[in-house]
Amino acid sequence: MAKLLKKPLKLALVQLATGSDKSANLSRARSKVLEATSKGANIVVLPECFNSPYGTKYFPKYCETLLPSPPTKEQSPSFHALSELAKEAKTYLVGGSIPEYWEETKKYYNTSLTFDPSGKLLATHRKVHLFDIDIPGKITFRESEVLSPGNKVTIVDLPEYGKIAVAICYDIRFPELAMIAARKDAFLLLYPGAFNMTTVYVGLCSPARDMEAEYNAWGHSMVVDPNAEVIAELDEKESIVYADLTGEKIEETRKGIPIYTQRRFDVYPDVSEGKVKYEE
């Protein structure tokens, strides 16, 4: 059995309070990421739409151009802020998500950027599943009115540690992404999300709750271990949640629940071996 996590690491999920001022949001994110790495975090995660208010009507105002890559600072101040921050903090940084506009398609996307400790862009993930729901008397939300979906699975190799998978918010409701990532030896699934499992670790990173904002996030960022036990959780206020991840926990769980050797691929297909898209 392959060793998924090559060495222990500390994961930090930044539950950020965001407002209408993009520069202030980026500055706040920087201070929180530096706080996290000062406490020994090796991977730091920001929430969905960390640089802007959450809501499809805000995308045209707050969107940035990411392609062709790398963009200029004028095209994407958030890209450069994340890159410089990852380098300054010497950490792997999963930049939650930001509103993206692509001139070639004339479309908006909800996009996550992952950088390595040298500030190099490692991966881009556009939210694959758009949040279109209508619960009578409670909430109606249709991201597809403004956004377009991404079209790939995002698995990122962190040389010292192993592979992680990055998806966004509503993507978590579609287990195929997690199944593929686990079958491709990812040790950690990260879902930056503004929210209203498996034999790997799962990190859910939410914005802090602001009842004066139009969209009220649940908060409660958390880390769930391979036994589906919540090992760290926040309340709704701005804070950072930490968790120490070890490969031994994954191996112990997989030995105790040996689903990897019990799968019946003679009955159903291995989803990770099908036509999976890893590029847009």
C-alpha positions in Angstrom: 0.0 0.0 0.0 1.5 3.4 -1.0 2.4 5.8 1.7 0.0 8.7 1.0 1.5 11.3 3.4 5.3 11.2 3.3 5.8 13.1 6.5 3.6 14.8 9.2 2.4 18.3 8.5 0.3 21.1 10.1 -2.8 22.2 8.2 -4.4 25.7 8.8 -7.8 26.8 7.6 -8.3 30.5 7.8 -11.9 31.4 8.5 -11.7 35.0 7.2 -14.1 38.0 7.7 -14.4 39.6 4.3 -15.9 43.0 3.3 -16.4 45.2 0.3 -12.8 46.5 0.1 -10.7 44.1 -1.9 -7.4 45.6 -0.7 -8.5 45.3 2.9 -9.5 41.7 2.3 -6.1 40.9 0.8 -4.3 42.6 3.7 -6.4 40.7 6.2 -5.7 37.4 4.5 -2.0 38.2 4.5 -2.0 38.8 8.3 -3.9 35.6 9.0 -1.7 33.5 6.7 1.4 34.8 8.4 -0.1 34.2 11.8 -0.8 30.6 10.7 2.7 29.9 9.5 4.2 31.5 12.6 2.4 28.7 14.5 4.0 26.1 12.2 1.4 25.6 9.5 2.8 23.9 6.3 -0.4 24.2 4.2 -2.7 27.2 4.7 -6.2 27.4 3.1 -8.3 30.5 2.5 -12.1 30.4 2.1 -14.2 30.7 -1.1 -14.4 34.2 -2.4 -11.9 35.4 0.2 -11.2 38.7 -1.7 -14.8 39.8 -2.2 -18.3 39.6 -0.8 -20.0 36.2 -1.7 -22.7 36.5 -4.3 -23.0 36.2 -8.1 -23.9 39.9 -8.4 -20.5 40.8 -7.1 -18.5 38.8 -9.7 -18.5 41.4 -12.5 -17.2 44.1 -10.0 -14.6 42.0 -8.3 -13.5 39.7 -11.1 -9.9 39.4 -12.2 -8.2 38.1 -15.3 -6.0 35.1 -14.8 -5.2 34.0 -18.4 -2.9 34.1 -20.1 -0.8 33.2 -17.0 0.9 34.8 -15.2 -1.4 37.9 -15.4 -0.1 41.4 -14.7 -0.7 43.0 -11.2 -3.3 45.2 -12.8 -5.2 42.2 -14.3 -5.0 40.2 -11.0 -3.9 41.8 -7.8 -5.1 38.7 -5.9 -2.9 36.4 -8.0 0.2 38.4 -7.2 -0.8 38.9 -3.5 -1.2 35.1 -3.1 2.1 34.4 -4.9 4.1 36.9 -2.9 2.4 35.8 0.4 3.2 32.1 -0.2 6.8 33.1 -0.8 6.9 35.4 2.2 5.3 32.8 4.5 7.3 29.9 2.9 4.1 27.8 2.8 1.8 26.0 0.4 -1.1 28.3 0.0 -4.5 27.3 -1.3 -6.0 30.7 -2.2 -9.6 29.8 -1.4 -11.3 31.2 -4.6 -11.7 34.4 -6.4 -14.0 35.7 -9.1 -12.4 35.2 -12.5 -13.3 36.6 -15.9 -11.8 35.1 -19.1 -11.8 37.4 -22.1 -11.6 34.4 -24.5 -14.9 32.9 -23.4 -16.5 36.1 -22.1 -17.4 34.0 -19.0 -17.0 34.3 -15.2 -15.6 31.5 -13.1 -15.2 30.7 -9.4 -11.5 29.9 -9.3 -9.0 28.6 -6.8 -5.2 29.1 -7.1 -2.6 27.0 -5.3 0.9 28.3 -4.8 4.1 26.6 -3.5 6.5 28.1 -0.9 8.5 29.8 -3.7 5.4 31.6 -4.9 5.0 29.4 -8.0 1.5 28.7 -9.2 0.9 24.9 -8.9 -2.7 24.5 -9.9 -5.9 26.3 -10.8 -9.3 24.9 -10.1 -12.5 26.3 -11.4 -15.6 25.3 -9.5 -17.0 22.3 -11.4 -20.5 22.1 -9.9 -22.5 25.3 -9.8 -24.8 26.0 -6.8 -28.3 26.1 -8.3 -30.9 25.4 -5.6 -34.4 26.4 -4.8 -35.8 25.5 -1.4 -39.2 27.0 -1.1 -39.5 29.5 1.8 -35.8 29.2 2.6 -33.2 30.0 -0.1 -33.0 30.3 -3.8 -29.5 30.6 -5.3 -28.4 30.2 -8.9 -24.7 30.5 -9.6 -25.3 29.5 -13.2 -27.0 32.9 -13.9 -23.6 34.4 -13.8 -20.9 31.7 -13.6 -19.7 29.0 -15.9 -18.3 25.7 -14.6 -14.7 24.4 -14.7 -14.2 21.1 -16.4 -11.5 19.1 -14.7 -10.4 17.3 -11.5 -7.7 19.1 -9.7 -5.0 17.0 -8.0 -1.8 18.8 -6.8 1.5 17.2 -6.0 3.3 18.7 -3.1 6.8 17.0 -3.4 7.6 16.8 0.4 4.2 15.5 1.4 2.2 13.9 -1.4 -0.9 14.7 -3.4 -3.8 16.9 -2.4 -7.1 17.5 -4.2 -8.7 20.9 -4.4 -12.4 21.6 -5.2 -14.8 24.3 -4.2 -17.9 24.3 -1.9 -20.8 22.6 -3.8 -18.2 20.2 -5.4 -18.2 18.3 -2.1 -21.7 17.0 -2.8 -20.4 15.0 -5.7 -18.4 12.1 -4.3 -16.9 11.2 -7.7 -14.3 14.0 -7.3 -13.3 12.6 -3.9 -13.3 9.0 -5.1 -11.0 9.8 -8.0 -8.6 11.8 -5.8 -8.4 9.0 -3.2 -7.8 6.4 -5.9 -5.0 8.6 -7.3 -3.4 8.6 -3.8 -4.3 12.0 -2.5 -4.0 12.2 1.3 -6.0 15.4 1.7 -9.2 16.8 0.2 -9.6 20.6 0.5 -12.9 22.4 -0.1 -12.8 26.1 0.3 -16.5 26.9 0.6 -19.2 29.3 1.8 -21.5 26.5 3.0 -25.3 27.3 4.2 -16.4 10.8 4.4 -13.6 9.0 3.2 -10.3 7.4 4.1 -8.4 10.6 3.7 -8.3 13.8 5.6 -10.9 16.5 4.6 -10.6 20.2 5.2 -13.5 22.6 4.9 -12.6 26.3 4.9 -15.5 28.8 5.2 -15.7 32.5 5.4 -16.6 33.9 8.9 -20.3 34.8 9.4 -21.4 38.4 8.8 -25.2 38.8 9.5 -25.1 42.3 8.0 -23.9 40.9 4.6 -26.3 39.8 1.9 -25.0 36.2 2.1 -24.7 34.7 5.6 -22.0 31.9 5.7 -22.3 29.1 8.2 -18.7 29.3 9.3 -17.6 26.3 11.3 -14.5 25.5 9.3 -13.3 22.1 10.2 -10.9 19.2 9.6 -12.3 15.7 9.5 -10.0 12.7 10.0 -10.1 9.4 8.0 -12.5 7.9 10.5 -15.0 10.8 9.8 -14.2 12.2 13.2 -14.2 16.0 13.5 -10.8 16.7 15.0 -10.9 20.5 14.8 -13.8 23.0 14.3 -14.5 26.7 14.7 -17.6 28.6 15.5 -18.9 31.3 13.2 -16.4 34.0 14.1 -13.1 34.9 12.3 -10.4 32.6 13.5 -7.9 29.9 12.3 -8.3 26.2 12.8 -5.2 24.0 13.0 -4.8 20.2 12.7 -1.7 18.0 12.7 -1.9 15.4 9.9 0.0 12.1 10.0 0.3 9.3 7.4 0.0 6.7 10.1 -3.6 7.7 10.8 -4.5 7.1 7.1 -2.7 3.8 7.0 -4.2 2.6 10.3 -7.7 3.5 9.0 -7.3 1.8 5.7 -6.0 -1.4 7.3 -8.9 -1.5 9.7 -11.4 -0.7 6.9 -9.8 -2.3 3.8 -12.2 -1.0 1.2 -9.2 -0.6 -1.2 -9.0 -4.4 -1.5 -12.8 -5.0 -1.2 -13.9 -2.9 -4.2 -15.8 -5.0 -6.8 -14.5 -3.6 -10.1 -16.0 -6.7 -11.7 -19.4 -5.3 -10.8 -18.8 -1.5 -11.3 -16.1 0.6 -12.9 -13.2 2.2 -11.2 -14.2 5.9 -11.7 -10.5 7.0 -11.5 -9.7 4.9 -14.6 -12.4 6.3 -16.8 -12.3 9.5 -18.9 -11.3 11.9 -16.2 -10.3 15.4 -17.2 -7.2 16.9 -15.4 -6.9 19.8 -17.8 -9.4 22.4 -18.9 
